[in-house]
Amino acid sequence: MDRKYEQVGTAFTCRSFAEYVRMFALDEPFDPRGEVLDAAAGASSFTADAARRGFRAVAVDPRYRLPQEGLFREARTEIDVSTAKLEGLQDLFDFSYYGNLDNHRAGREASLKRFMDDFAADGRDGSGRYVAGELPHLPFADDRFALVLCSHFLFLYGEHFDAEFHQRAVFELIRVCRPGGEVRIYPLVTLHFREYPHLDRLLEAVRRAGCSVRFQESKLPFIPGSHRLLVIRKPLKS
């Protein structure tokens, strides 16, 4: 039987700063030394948690255009829906970090609370941490961010978005990354838990553009087969 994570459309999920550090194998203590972008950020609290630590972080997601209450309601519903799906797939997933499904849900709820508080306050102090926008056309200037992160969107939805979309989206992340900075994408598997089938061809194009590419071990391999992340380094300008 071919088991997969059933998904219609894209999920509006919430993950924490600690999960991001592990997923993306970021240095600890994390010190980005520049502005960080969380692309297709959903309701994750990474940006809120980063701001509390004194870092400059920006989250971008198309759903930030929605009315606030509708946005929060969708995120709450997603916790219920995703928990129910995971209950039937628990034997496939690696719960070594979370312990069990109840802890996993509790973490989502805590992350969502921090996101909602920060999102509701954003803009009142001129910070503008949450920006409505979507790949492959982000509303940011070239070469802005020291680190660009994309969690659980590219590659995971490889059956929703075609190879052309993925290539345009990856090059858009590279565009907004500053020279010498990095783009990190995780996971590299689809909802069928198989590696994204067009990855090699995409990376050939990235290398031709002058970027270096490497794979790194993730410290949070929760999804089956998700032990690696992609790291793209943008070259310094000559």
C-alpha positions in Angstrom: 0.0 0.0 0.0 1.3 3.4 -1.0 0.9 5.5 2.1 1.1 9.3 2.0 0.1 12.4 3.9 -3.1 13.4 2.3 -3.3 17.1 1.6 -5.6 19.3 -0.4 -4.1 22.8 -1.0 -1.3 24.0 1.2 -1.4 23.8 5.0 -1.1 26.9 7.3 1.0 25.3 10.0 2.9 26.6 13.0 6.4 25.5 14.1 8.7 27.0 16.7 12.1 28.7 16.7 13.6 25.6 18.4 12.2 23.4 15.6 13.6 25.7 13.0 17.1 25.5 14.5 16.9 21.7 14.4 15.2 21.4 11.0 17.7 23.7 9.3 20.7 22.6 11.3 21.5 26.1 12.3 24.4 26.9 14.5 23.7 27.0 18.3 23.6 29.6 19.7 21.9 30.9 16.6 23.4 34.2 15.4 22.3 35.1 11.9 24.5 38.3 11.7 21.9 39.9 9.4 18.3 39.9 8.5 16.5 36.5 8.1 13.5 35.7 5.9 11.1 32.9 6.6 9.4 32.3 3.2 6.0 30.6 3.1 6.1 31.0 6.8 2.5 30.1 7.7 1.7 30.5 11.3 5.1 29.6 12.6 6.4 31.5 15.6 10.0 31.5 14.3 9.8 35.3 13.5 8.2 36.2 16.8 10.7 34.1 18.7 13.6 35.5 16.7 12.4 39.1 17.4 12.3 38.3 21.2 15.9 37.2 20.9 16.9 40.5 19.3 17.3 39.2 15.8 15.8 40.9 12.7 13.4 38.4 11.0 10.7 38.8 8.4 7.9 36.3 7.6 6.2 36.3 4.2 3.1 34.3 3.3 0.1 34.9 1.0 -2.4 34.2 3.8 -1.3 37.3 5.6 -3.7 39.2 3.3 -6.6 37.5 5.1 -8.6 39.2 7.9 -6.8 38.5 11.2 -9.6 36.4 12.8 -10.0 34.2 9.7 -6.2 33.7 9.6 -6.1 32.6 13.2 -9.1 30.4 12.8 -7.5 28.6 9.8 -4.3 28.0 11.8 -6.3 26.5 14.8 -8.2 24.3 12.4 -5.0 23.1 10.8 -3.8 21.8 14.2 -6.9 19.7 14.5 -6.7 18.4 11.0 -3.0 17.6 11.0 -3.2 15.9 14.3 -5.9 13.6 13.1 -3.9 12.7 10.0 -0.8 12.0 12.0 -2.7 9.7 14.3 -3.1 7.3 11.4 0.5 7.6 10.3 2.3 7.5 13.6 4.2 4.3 12.8 5.9 6.1 9.9 7.0 9.3 11.6 10.0 9.8 13.9 8.7 11.2 17.3 12.1 11.1 19.0 12.1 14.9 19.3 8.4 15.4 20.3 8.0 12.2 22.4 4.4 11.6 21.3 1.5 13.0 19.4 0.1 14.9 22.3 3.4 16.7 22.9 3.5 17.4 19.1 0.1 19.1 19.3 0.9 21.0 22.5 4.0 22.5 20.7 1.9 23.5 17.8 -0.6 25.2 20.1 2.1 27.1 22.0 3.8 28.2 18.7 0.4 29.4 17.3 -0.2 31.5 20.5 3.2 33.3 20.1 2.5 33.8 16.4 -1.0 35.3 17.0 0.3 37.7 19.7 3.1 38.9 17.6 1.1 39.1 14.4 -1.6 41.1 16.2 1.0 43.6 17.5 3.0 43.8 14.3 2.9 47.2 12.6 2.0 49.2 15.6 5.7 49.8 16.3 6.6 50.1 12.7 8.4 46.7 12.6 6.5 45.2 9.7 7.6 41.6 10.5 4.8 40.0 8.6 4.5 40.7 4.9 1.8 39.4 2.5 3.5 37.8 -0.6 4.0 34.5 -2.3 6.5 32.7 -4.3 7.8 33.0 -7.0 7.4 36.8 -6.7 8.4 38.2 -3.3 8.0 41.8 -2.5 11.6 42.4 -1.4 14.6 44.1 -3.0 17.6 42.1 -4.4 20.3 40.9 -2.0 18.5 41.8 1.2 18.6 38.8 3.6 21.6 37.1 5.1 19.7 33.9 5.5 16.6 32.7 3.7 14.6 29.7 5.1 11.8 27.8 3.4 10.1 25.2 5.6 7.6 22.5 4.4 6.6 24.2 1.2 9.0 23.7 -1.7 9.6 20.1 -2.7 7.0 18.9 -0.1 4.3 20.1 -2.4 6.0 18.7 -5.5 2.8 17.1 -6.6 0.9 20.4 -6.3 3.4 22.7 -8.1 5.3 21.7 -11.2 9.0 21.7 -11.9 9.0 25.2 -13.5 7.3 26.7 -10.4 9.9 25.1 -8.2 12.8 26.5 -10.3 11.4 30.0 -10.4 10.7 29.9 -6.6 14.2 28.7 -5.7 15.7 31.4 -7.9 13.5 34.0 -6.3 14.8 32.9 -2.9 18.3 33.3 -4.2 17.5 36.8 -5.6 16.5 38.2 -2.2 19.5 36.5 -0.5 22.5 38.7 -0.1 25.9 37.7 -1.7 27.7 35.3 0.6 24.4 34.4 2.3 22.5 31.1 2.3 19.2 29.7 1.3 18.1 26.7 3.3 15.2 24.5 2.2 13.7 21.6 4.2 12.4 18.9 3.7 13.5 17.5 0.3 10.7 14.9 0.2 7.1 15.1 -1.2 3.9 14.1 0.6 4.6 10.6 -0.6 7.8 10.6 1.5 10.0 10.3 -1.6 12.7 12.7 -2.7 11.5 15.4 -5.0 12.0 13.9 -8.4 13.3 17.0 -10.3 15.8 18.0 -7.7 19.0 17.1 -9.6 17.9 19.1 -12.7 17.0 22.1 -10.6 20.3 22.0 -8.8 22.2 21.9 -12.1 20.5 25.2 -13.0 21.4 26.6 -9.6 25.1 25.6 -10.0 25.2 27.1 -13.5 24.0 30.4 -12.0 27.2 30.4 -9.9 25.8 29.2 -6.6 27.3 26.4 -4.5 25.1 23.6 -3.3 25.4 21.1 -0.5 23.2 18.8 1.5 23.3 18.8 5.3 21.9 16.5 7.9 18.7 17.8 9.6 18.5 17.5 13.3 14.7 17.0 13.2 14.0 14.1 10.7 10.3 13.9 11.7 8.8 13.2 8.3 9.8 9.8 6.8 12.9 10.2 4.6 13.5 13.8 5.7 17.0 13.5 7.1 18.5 16.1 4.7 18.1 19.7 3.9 19.4 21.8 1.0 21.9 24.6 1.5 22.5 27.1 -1.4 25.2 29.7 -1.0 25.0 32.8 -3.1 28.3 33.9 -4.5 30.0 37.1 -3.5 29.9 39.8 -6.2 33.2 40.2 -8.0 
